[in-house]
């Protein structure tokens, strides 16, 4: 027996529809993706404070050297990840990745607990977590891009990104509560547990996508290996002006963030003599950023992308950052720094990052996994290392106060132009895509 009206939406679907443009049939996938990203980011942010503690134990000079090893590891992981994509189905190796991370965290936790002060384990952990940050986020969005089509990414990615922000807020809170009881090694076990829960969410999301009529066509291909060359990610980027534009966008993000980071170090050090007070300041900025980000991701990101296009998400923040760097160049006060830091981070998490992921919605599956990983990990980390050296060189020139901030303003201007061009290119690619066939009416 068939009926013409759709079944009544569930309570979670109705609640989601009130704050975002989520269709009732999409609600199970959106909620599961939200929980998956919560576990991934919660697991990472729970263990990140342990990495910072390890850095203080290793010392500034040794930690600085690890930045280079982090970039090397970021490059090395690309062909390894490419080989997994080529030889195994995504339904198999995506959960393996979270399982491997959980195993690595448990192993390091055991080593740190048994052999206190192990330099080798500490160095491995520092590099591993630094690469893990970008890698797991890239893998997560690659999977989501295969599950949802271009129209859905605009409506849904903001809400899903809020799950990661909630995890980023909850992870440090859990660490603060439990570290005195379980120690740093125990926090690594906690992080491992969250990644194990992520495996369950990942498997559930794969099953949901496989049986939903709205799921992107590529979802049906998750059970097959991608094939191809493990190094294809590099060649795909180099051969595509569109992907090179996205890579340049990432370079500008890294450059603006790094210049601002070192401005932060100088201004905070000059403003607050007490290290404990500095920690309080940073924690308050973090709390403010995560709280504002969740609000914007749930209520505004999807609506802005749907109504005005991805270009708005990509250009709004760099335009504001031009003004922010100019204010820093003329003032250099902590109040201005705090405002600029909060705006930059909230804007990046709420608008820039979801918008950047939406750029990949109109590319093929191999590009979503292999080329995207190249841009997200080694390009980003390489830019970090390079811009840090540029900032160091500029500081050594004893230029007038505010000169580095003026350089940051120039970078932000180029970033805004690049974002505008990418937004137009993304619209052109979406227009060239064939319209999806309408889903059949539900029957019972």
JOSULZI-V995247 format. One record per residue. N is the residue number from 0. PHI is phi in radians with two decimals (* if undefined). BURIAL is I if it has 16 or more other C-alpha atoms within 10 Angstrom, else O. Layout:
n & phi & burial
N & PHI & BURIAL
N & PHI & BURIAL
This chain:
n & phi & burial
0 & * & O
1 & -1.89 & O
2 & -2.47 & O
3 & -1.51 & O
4 & -1.61 & O
5 & -1.28 & O
6 & -1.13 & O
7 & -1.06 & O
8 & -1.18 & O
9 & -1.24 & O
10 & -1.05 & O
11 & -1.02 & O
12 & -1.13 & I
13 & -1.17 & O
14 & -1.15 & O
15 & -1.10 & I
16 & -1.11 & O
17 & -1.31 & O
18 & -1.89 & O
19 & -2.65 & I
20 & -1.52 & I
21 & -1.97 & I
22 & -1.28 & I
23 & -0.95 & I
24 & -1.26 & I
25 & -1.55 & I
26 & -0.99 & I
27 & -1.02 & I
28 & -1.18 & I
29 & -1.15 & I
30 & -1.12 & I
31 & -1.15 & I
32 & -1.12 & I
33 & -1.01 & I
34 & -1.16 & I
35 & -1.06 & I
36 & -1.17 & I
37 & -1.04 & I
38 & -1.14 & I
39 & -1.10 & I
40 & -1.29 & I
41 & -1.12 & I
42 & -1.09 & I
43 & -1.19 & I
44 & -1.25 & I
45 & -1.21 & I
46 & -1.61 & I
47 & -1.05 & I
48 & -1.01 & I
49 & -1.16 & I
50 & -1.07 & I
51 & -1.13 & O
52 & -1.14 & O
53 & -1.04 & I
54 & -1.07 & I
55 & -1.19 & O
56 & -1.28 & O
57 & -1.21 & I
58 & 1.71 & O
59 & -1.09 & O
60 & -1.14 & O
61 & -1.18 & O
62 & -1.14 & I
63 & -1.06 & O
64 & -1.11 & O
65 & -1.17 & I
66 & -1.06 & I
67 & -1.16 & I
68 & -1.13 & I
69 & -1.10 & I
70 & -1.13 & I
71 & -1.04 & I
72 & -1.12 & I
73 & -1.11 & I
74 & -1.25 & I
75 & -1.18 & O
76 & -1.28 & I
77 & -1.10 & I
78 & -1.14 & I
79 & -1.12 & O
80 & -1.14 & I
81 & -1.08 & I
82 & -1.13 & I
83 & -1.07 & I
84 & -1.09 & I
85 & -1.30 & I
86 & -1.80 & I
87 & -2.21 & I
88 & -1.27 & I
89 & -1.15 & I
90 & -1.10 & I
91 & -1.62 & I
92 & -1.42 & I
93 & -1.10 & I
94 & -1.12 & I
95 & -1.03 & O
96 & -1.05 & I
97 & -1.15 & I
98 & -1.14 & I
99 & -1.10 & O
100 & -1.07 & I
101 & -1.07 & I
102 & -1.10 & I
103 & -1.11 & I
104 & -1.14 & I
105 & -1.11 & I
106 & -1.08 & I
107 & -1.12 & I
108 & -1.04 & I
109 & -1.14 & I
110 & -1.09 & I
111 & -1.15 & I
112 & -1.30 & O
113 & -1.38 & O
114 & -1.94 & O
115 & -1.01 & O
116 & 1.44 & O
117 & -1.14 & O
118 & -1.18 & O
119 & -1.08 & O
120 & -1.13 & I
121 & -1.13 & I
122 & -1.15 & I
123 & -1.05 & O
124 & -1.08 & I
125 & -1.07 & I
126 & -1.18 & I
127 & -1.03 & I
128 & -1.19 & I
129 & -1.16 & I
130 & -1.36 & I
131 & -0.98 & I
132 & -0.86 & I
133 & -1.34 & I
134 & -1.16 & I
135 & -1.17 & I
136 & -1.19 & I
137 & -1.10 & I
138 & -1.12 & I
139 & -1.03 & I
140 & -1.21 & I
141 & -1.03 & I
142 & -1.11 & I
143 & -1.13 & I
144 & -1.16 & I
145 & -1.39 & I
146 & -1.41 & I
147 & -1.89 & I
148 & -1.50 & I
149 & -1.06 & I
150 & -1.12 & O
151 & -1.20 & I
152 & -1.03 & I
153 & -1.14 & I
154 & -1.41 & I
155 & -1.84 & I
156 & -1.14 & I
157 & -1.12 & I
158 & -1.12 & I
159 & -1.13 & I
160 & -1.07 & I
161 & -1.09 & I
162 & -1.08 & I
163 & -1.13 & I
164 & -1.13 & I
165 & -1.08 & I
166 & -1.15 & I
167 & -1.13 & I
168 & -1.43 & I
169 & -1.35 & I
170 & -0.97 & I
171 & -1.11 & I
172 & -1.13 & O
173 & -1.07 & I
174 & -1.09 & I
175 & -1.06 & O
176 & -1.29 & O
177 & -1.79 & O
178 & -1.11 & I
179 & -1.21 & O
180 & -1.61 & O
181 & -1.82 & O
182 & 1.35 & O
183 & -1.10 & I
184 & -1.09 & I
185 & -1.11 & I
186 & -1.15 & I
187 & -1.13 & I
188 & -1.14 & I
189 & -1.08 & I
190 & -1.05 & I
191 & -1.06 & I
192 & -1.08 & I
193 & -1.15 & I
194 & -1.23 & I
195 & -1.19 & I
196 & -1.12 & I
197 & -1.06 & I
198 & -1.07 & I
199 & -1.08 & O
200 & -1.10 & I
201 & -1.08 & I
202 & -1.09 & I
203 & -1.12 & I
204 & -1.20 & I
205 & -1.11 & I
206 & -1.16 & O
207 & -1.08 & I
208 & -1.11 & I
209 & -1.18 & I
210 & -1.97 & O
211 & -1.74 & O
212 & -1.20 & O
213 & -1.44 & I
214 & -1.02 & I
215 & -1.00 & I
216 & -1.01 & O
217 & -1.09 & O
218 & -1.03 & I
219 & -1.20 & O
220 & -1.69 & I
221 & -1.10 & I
222 & -1.39 & O
223 & -2.06 & O
224 & -1.13 & I
225 & -1.31 & I
226 & 1.27 & O
227 & 1.50 & O
228 & -1.51 & O
229 & -1.06 & I
230 & -1.65 & I
231 & -1.08 & I
232 & -0.99 & I
233 & -1.15 & I
234 & -1.21 & O
235 & -1.07 & I
236 & -1.16 & I
237 & -1.18 & O
238 & -1.58 & O
239 & -1.98 & O
240 & -1.01 & O
241 & -1.11 & I
242 & -1.20 & I
243 & -1.10 & O
244 & -1.13 & I
245 & -1.17 & I
246 & -1.07 & I
247 & -1.13 & I
248 & -1.04 & I
249 & -1.13 & I
250 & -1.07 & I
251 & -1.16 & I
252 & -1.02 & I
253 & -1.07 & I
254 & -1.11 & I
255 & -1.08 & I
256 & -1.15 & I
257 & -1.22 & I
258 & -1.02 & I
259 & -1.19 & I
260 & -1.07 & O
261 & -1.28 & I
262 & -1.07 & I
263 & -1.05 & I
264 & -1.02 & O
265 & -1.23 & O
266 & -1.24 & O
267 & -1.13 & I
268 & -1.10 & O
269 & -1.36 & O
270 & -1.59 & O
271 & -2.12 & O
272 & -1.38 & O
273 & -1.39 & O
274 & -1.02 & O
275 & -1.11 & O
276 & -1.12 & O
277 & -1.09 & O
278 & -1.09 & O
279 & -1.09 & O
280 & -1.06 & O
281 & -1.11 & O
282 & -1.15 & O
283 & -1.18 & O
284 & -1.11 & I
285 & -1.04 & I
286 & -1.10 & O
287 & -1.09 & O
288 & -1.06 & I
289 & -1.14 & I
290 & -1.15 & O
291 & -1.14 & I
292 & -1.12 & I
293 & -1.02 & I
294 & -1.03 & I
295 & -1.21 & I
296 & -1.09 & I
297 & -1.30 & I
298 & -1.67 & I
299 & -2.18 & I
300 & -1.00 & I
301 & -1.09 & I
302 & -1.15 & I
303 & -1.11 & I
304 & -1.13 & I
305 & -1.20 & I
306 & -1.48 & O
307 & -2.05 & O
308 & 1.64 & I
309 & -1.13 & I
310 & -0.98 & I
311 & -1.12 & I
312 & -1.14 & I
313 & -1.44 & I
314 & -1.84 & I
315 & -1.04 & I
316 & -1.18 & I
317 & -1.06 & I
318 & -1.11 & I
319 & -1.12 & I
320 & -1.17 & I
321 & -1.01 & I
322 & -1.10 & O
323 & -1.07 & I
324 & -1.12 & I
325 & -1.14 & I
326 & -1.09 & I
327 & -1.11 & I
328 & -1.11 & I
329 & -1.61 & O
330 & -1.89 & O
331 & 1.27 & I
332 & -1.45 & O
333 & -1.16 & I
334 & -1.05 & O
335 & -1.14 & O
336 & -1.01 & I
337 & -1.06 & I
338 & -1.10 & O
339 & -1.16 & I
340 & -1.05 & I
341 & -1.15 & I
342 & -1.09 & I
343 & -1.10 & I
344 & -1.25 & I
345 & -1.07 & I
346 & -1.10 & I
347 & -1.17 & I
348 & -1.23 & I
349 & -1.46 & I
350 & -2.09 & I
351 & -1.15 & I
352 & -1.14 & I
353 & -1.05 & I
354 & -1.09 & I
355 & -1.11 & I
356 & -1.18 & I
357 & -1.10 & I
358 & -1.06 & I
359 & -1.55 & I
360 & -1.17 & I
361 & -1.86 & I
362 & -1.95 & I
363 & -1.31 & O
364 & -1.11 & I
365 & -1.06 & I
366 & -1.15 & I
367 & -1.07 & I
368 & -1.71 & I
369 & -1.42 & I
370 & -1.19 & I
371 & -1.04 & I
372 & -1.15 & I
373 & -1.07 & I
374 & -1.21 & I
375 & -1.27 & I
376 & -1.89 & I
377 & -1.15 & I
378 & -1.13 & I
379 & -1.14 & I
380 & -1.19 & I
381 & -1.12 & I
382 & -1.13 & I
383 & -0.96 & I
384 & -1.12 & I
385 & -1.16 & I
386 & -1.17 & I
387 & -1.06 & I
388 & -1.23 & O
389 & -1.11 & I
390 & -1.07 & I
391 & -1.09 & O
392 & -1.17 & O
393 & -1.13 & O
394 & -1.13 & O
395 & -1.22 & O
396 & -1.37 & O
397 & 0.85 & O
398 & -1.27 & O
399 & -1.01 & O
400 & -0.99 & O
401 & 1.62 & I
402 & -1.14 & I
403 & -1.12 & I
404 & -1.12 & I
405 & -1.15 & I
406 & -1.08 & I
407 & -1.06 & I
408 & -1.11 & I
409 & -1.11 & I
410 & -1.10 & I
411 & -1.10 & I
412 & -1.12 & I
413 & -1.12 & I
414 & -1.08 & I
415 & -1.12 & I
416 & -1.08 & I
417 & -1.05 & I
418 & -1.11 & I
419 & -1.11 & I
420 & -1.12 & O
421 & -1.13 & I
422 & -1.07 & I
423 & -1.14 & O
424 & -1.13 & I
425 & -1.15 & I
426 & -1.08 & O
427 & -1.13 & O
428 & -1.16 & O
429 & -1.13 & I
430 & -1.13 & O
431 & -1.41 & O
432 & -1.31 & O
433 & -1.18 & O
434 & -1.16 & O
435 & -1.17 & O
436 & -1.22 & O
437 & -1.11 & O
438 & -1.26 & O
439 & -1.15 & O
440 & -1.13 & O
441 & -1.18 & O
442 & -2.24 & O
443 & -2.34 & O
